[in-house]
Amino acid sequence: MKIIIRIAAAILLLVLGFATAFYFWGQQPNRSTTEHVLLRTDSLRAGANREEVDTVFSIMTYNIGYLSGMTNNEPVKRDESLFSANLRQAADLLGHLKPDIVCLQEIDYGSTRSYSVDQEAALADTIYPFAARAVNWDKRYVPFPYWPPSVHFGKVLSGQSILSKFPVTEHVVDTLAEVASAPFYYRAFYLHRLAQVVKLVVHDKEVMVINVHLEAFDRDTRERHTQAVLRLYQQYSAQYPTVMVGDFNSSPDEAEPTILEILQANLRSVDLGSTAEIPYTYDSEHPTSRLDYIFYNNALELVAGRVVTEAGQVSDHLPVWAAFRFATLR
């Protein structure tokens, strides 16, 4: 009996040792923190892809869900062909709509789950000479979805990107609050939520663009994030033409919507005239929620804006597109 107890204890110690080693190894980053906030400029293509139309410029926000289509976060094995097809479709969409500025969330920069493709580089190729990258999820191994292990994400390098045809002169990132109620082992492998801010020179004027992706699962944390990005928007809006876009993870018609804090602050919004008729963005197959928004201040005039339904199921979100011109001072 003592031998059995010793063997069981030894096995338990081995399992605990392996779990502890994996915990500390898996949560380590693949890159240094200096590589988490990057700004790339292709000087050879700068200015070559702008189509001057009056003083109008366009912007699109798109949570591309690492191009996993409707399988995002599902415990399924994905073929490489799915990502290749969705990448082509996303690139074709950009080529068709020709947005001057593209704000992306959940974009991979060489993750195992999306077959190690740098999706930013692929989407920016030949179109966008300026790319600002903000990594918010950098782990050697993410054991999610939890079961079976064959569908684990593994190595993750992911975040938010802003692609631009206009020069980017500043790029800063605000890391938002963690989910305080989550256990330590959950936080160790979880992503950081960010507000990514760039200053662009658009038709010789400086414009601030804020790209956000707020907490999805914990309402209290999402409320804190909403308050933080609203303060950030108000700070920049007092000085510059300002656009805030992204995935706010809250729909006006849900129970206790955190997005109401922004809507009640009287920010101008694209394609959201009233909460009685909401153009939904999620999910892309059968939309029932509005999670993705474009907000802007009175230094800009909206020329046109809409939810881009023709994006299909490249992602589980639909993008939102808008065109602006600078407001005429009276």
Backbone hydrogen bonds, N-H to C=O, Kabsch-Sander energy under -0.5 kcal/mol:
donor,donor_aa,acceptor,acceptor_aa,energy
5,I,1,M,-2.2
6,R,2,K,-2.5
7,I,3,I,-2.6
8,A,4,I,-2.7
9,A,5,I,-2.6
10,A,6,R,-2.6
11,I,7,I,-2.6
12,L,8,A,-2.5
13,L,9,A,-2.5
14,L,10,A,-2.3
15,V,11,I,-2.6
16,L,12,L,-2.7
17,G,13,L,-2.6
18,F,14,L,-2.7
19,A,15,V,-2.8
20,T,16,L,-2.5
21,A,17,G,-2.5
22,F,18,F,-2.9
23,Y,19,A,-2.4
24,F,20,T,-2.1
25,W,21,A,-2.4
26,G,22,F,-3.5
27,Q,23,Y,-1.2
28,Q,25,W,-1.3
35,E,32,S,-1.9
36,H,33,T,-1.5
38,L,36,H,-0.5
38,L,133,R,-2.2
40,R,131,A,-3.2
42,D,129,P,-2.7
43,S,41,T,-0.9
45,R,42,D,-1.2
46,A,42,D,-1.0
47,G,165,K,-0.5
48,A,45,R,-2.3
49,N,45,R,-0.5
50,R,47,G,-0.5
52,E,50,R,-0.7
53,V,51,E,-0.6
56,V,53,V,-2.5
57,F,324,F,-2.5
59,I,322,A,-2.8
60,M,101,I,-2.2
61,T,320,V,-2.5
62,Y,103,C,-2.7
64,I,62,Y,-1.0
64,I,105,Q,-1.7
65,G,105,Q,-0.5
66,Y,106,E,-3.2
67,L,64,I,-2.6
68,S,65,G,-2.1
69,G,314,V,-1.7
71,T,68,S,-1.8
72,N,69,G,-0.9
74,E,71,T,-2.7
76,V,74,E,-2.3
82,L,79,D,-1.1
83,F,79,D,-0.9
84,S,80,E,-2.3
85,A,81,S,-2.5
86,N,82,L,-2.2
87,L,83,F,-2.5
88,R,84,S,-2.0
89,Q,85,A,-2.1
90,A,86,N,-2.6
91,A,87,L,-2.5
92,D,88,R,-2.4
93,L,89,Q,-2.1
94,L,90,A,-2.1
95,G,91,A,-2.2
96,H,92,D,-1.9
97,L,93,L,-2.9
98,K,94,L,-2.3
101,I,58,S,-1.4
102,V,163,L,-2.8
103,C,60,M,-3.3
104,L,102,V,-0.6
104,L,161,S,-3.4
105,Q,62,Y,-1.9
107,I,159,G,-2.2
109,Y,157,L,-3.2
110,G,117,V,-0.9
112,T,155,K,-2.2
113,R,155,K,-0.7
114,S,111,S,-0.8
115,Y,112,T,-1.8
116,S,111,S,-3.2
117,V,114,S,-0.9
119,Q,108,D,-2.0
119,Q,117,V,-1.3
120,E,108,D,-0.7
122,A,118,D,-2.0
123,L,119,Q,-2.2
124,A,120,E,-2.4
125,D,121,A,-1.3
127,I,124,A,-1.8
128,Y,124,A,-2.4
130,F,164,S,-1.8
131,A,40,R,-2.4
132,A,162,I,-2.7
133,R,38,L,-3.0
133,R,131,A,-0.5
134,A,160,Q,-2.8
135,V,36,H,-3.2
136,N,158,S,-1.9
137,W,158,S,-1.8
139,K,156,V,-2.1
140,R,26,G,-0.8
140,R,28,Q,-1.8
141,Y,26,G,-2.1
142,V,154,G,-1.9
144,F,142,V,-1.9
151,V,148,P,-2.1
152,H,149,P,-1.7
153,F,142,V,-0.8
153,F,144,F,-2.5
154,G,142,V,-1.7
156,V,139,K,-2.4
158,S,137,W,-2.4
159,G,107,I,-1.9
160,Q,134,A,-2.5
161,S,104,L,-1.6
162,I,132,A,-2.3
163,L,102,V,-2.8
164,S,130,F,-2.8
165,K,100,D,-2.1
169,T,167,P,-0.6
169,T,199,K,-2.7
170,E,199,K,-1.1
172,V,197,V,-2.6
174,D,195,A,-2.8
175,T,173,V,-0.6
176,L,174,D,-0.5
176,L,193,R,-3.1
180,A,178,E,-1.2
182,A,179,V,-1.3
186,Y,183,P,-0.7
187,R,183,P,-2.1
188,A,184,F,-1.9
189,F,185,Y,-0.6
189,F,186,Y,-0.9
190,Y,186,Y,-0.9
192,H,136,N,-3.2
195,A,174,D,-2.3
196,Q,211,N,-3.1
197,V,172,V,-3.1
198,V,209,V,-2.4
199,K,170,E,-1.9
200,L,198,V,-0.5
200,L,207,V,-3.1
201,V,167,P,-1.9
202,V,200,L,-0.7
202,V,205,K,-3.5
203,H,201,V,-0.6
205,K,202,V,-1.7
207,V,200,L,-2.7
208,M,241,P,-2.6
209,V,198,V,-2.5
210,I,243,V,-2.8
211,N,196,Q,-3.4
211,N,209,V,-0.5
212,V,210,I,-0.5
212,V,245,V,-2.4
213,H,194,L,-1.4
214,L,247,D,-2.3
219,R,217,F,-0.6
222,R,218,D,-2.3
223,E,219,R,-2.5
224,R,220,D,-1.8
225,H,221,T,-2.5
226,T,222,R,-2.6
227,Q,223,E,-2.2
228,A,224,R,-2.2
229,V,225,H,-2.7
230,L,226,T,-1.9
231,R,227,Q,-2.0
232,L,228,A,-2.0
233,Y,229,V,-2.7
234,Q,230,L,-2.6
235,Q,231,R,-2.1
236,Y,232,L,-2.1
237,S,233,Y,-3.2
238,A,234,Q,-1.2
239,Q,236,Y,-1.8
240,Y,236,Y,-2.6
243,V,208,M,-2.4
244,M,295,F,-2.3
245,V,210,I,-3.2
246,G,293,Y,-1.6
247,D,212,V,-1.7
248,F,246,G,-0.8
248,F,291,L,-2.8
249,N,291,L,-0.7
254,E,251,S,-1.9
260,L,257,P,-0.9
261,E,258,T,-1.3
262,I,259,I,-0.9
263,L,259,I,-2.3
264,Q,260,L,-3.0
265,A,262,I,-1.0
266,N,263,L,-1.1
267,L,262,I,-1.0
268,R,296,Y,-1.4
270,V,294,I,-2.0
274,S,277,E,-0.5
277,E,274,S,-0.6
280,Y,278,I,-0.9
281,T,289,S,-2.6
282,Y,289,S,-2.3
283,D,316,D,-0.7
284,S,316,D,-1.4
288,T,282,Y,-2.8
289,S,282,Y,-2.6
291,L,289,S,-0.7
293,Y,246,G,-2.1
295,F,244,M,-3.2
296,Y,268,R,-2.1
297,N,242,T,-1.4
300,L,297,N,-1.6
301,E,325,R,-3.3
303,V,323,A,-3.2
304,A,323,A,-1.3
306,R,321,W,-2.4
308,V,319,P,-2.8
309,T,307,V,-1.5
311,A,308,V,-1.4
312,G,309,T,-1.6
314,V,311,A,-0.9
317,H,63,N,-0.6
318,L,281,T,-2.1
320,V,61,T,-2.1
321,W,306,R,-2.8
322,A,59,I,-2.4
323,A,304,A,-2.9
324,F,57,F,-3.3
325,R,301,E,-1.9
327,A,299,A,-2.5
329,L,327,A,-0.5
